[in-house]
């Protein structure tokens, strides 16, 4: 309803609350699962595994085994929760993308070239991680169907 402000407002009035509640529920599901994890001191094995994932792609690496060997718990997503996880991860990515000013392909490519001391470097790394995680979950689900 981009041409009709009144119709746009009516649409928002009927859908905004439901959409917001669904986003909160999806995010809560993801955060609840992550809050059960224990995090030890960062170690070289986990960082090396992350570097390998970044270079080769997650499909070639048994991430659960890597996490277990490094003393970290893998994250398991129940089949009935996959859609909520995908929506939650996507919402987090979109929010970070807005904060990072990502509005086209070249702005995404610029993230790769950020210096480590850039104030946006941590957000960019989180954006990259969420993108990888979402892709990994989709790849796993597609390989099971």
Buried (B, 14 or more C-beta within 10 A) or exposed (E): EEEEEEEEEEEEEEEEEEEEEBBEEBBEBBEEBEEEEEEEEEEEBBEEBBEBBEEEEBEEBEBEEBBEEBEBEEBEBEEEBBEBBBBBBBBBBEBBBEEBEBEEEEEBEBBEEBEEEEEBEEBBBBBBBBBBBBBBBEEBBEEEE
